């Protein structure tokens, strides 16, 4: 048995129009007041035919009045007659259609879906917390009404599924080379999330306007460990920078001393000087030098 939606079961929106409600309202009022007049006339003149026509006019007025409906801006009405889709009215205003038609209103306005914090595993298996916000609107009212059971619930479930899949496809951080990670490439991740959501929600006639991450963090059980790791990485990076700068300064000092022939140092004294300079430049605390008042070699 195939679970895929076949092309014959996919509905497509058809734009239709409706009669101006004010003209039909005028006709309904004529039927209503005409029916009252004929009913009263039948009682006064004792004419049974007037009574029959008057009652029929009143019933017709009531029946016609059932067909009135109003639409606000960015609201549509899906018309269904005896189970068959007859089109969608998208214009705003006061309208009238066949009273036997069922008129289901569908909002076309943009909506926000604030996703809850989800606990998932990233690409490397680390538990993380992630949450998103999705801005969406109904684009095809026929698909939203007939291709899914409840399109608002469908959007919620598919959004959660897409977020879980996205989190498992990327690492939280520390990408190899140019690898995209959840933390370092927010724009690329948001774009990928929006694309996947559109593929999923397009089956319900929904267009995704925007999708972005609103919360991203390690799960509490590993947050402290990961924080210490990040601190250690920061310390190593800082130390590396300091050592590189210190080596450059020592090299420059030795070159300048040799170029200007200030002092002639053998290899042993150069090594001692390099060691002292590195201690001074790379030390965390302030260094207190000891002044040598003797000769260079004492």
Secondary structure, DSSP 8 states (H G I E B T S, - for coil): ---S--GGG-----B---EEHHHHHHHHHHHHHHHHHHHHHHHHHT-HHHHHHHHHHHHHHHHHHTTEEEE-TTEEEEEEETTEEEEEE---EEEE--TTSEEEEEE-S-EEEE---EEEE-TTS-EEEEEEEEEEEES-HHHHHHTSS-HHHHHHHHHHHHHHHHHHHSBSS--STT--BTTT-HHHHHHHHHHHHHHHHGGGTEEEEEEEEEEEEE-HHHHHHHHHHHHHHHHHHHHHHHHHHHHHHHHHHHHHHHHTTS----HHHHHHHHHHHHHHHH-SS--------S-TT-
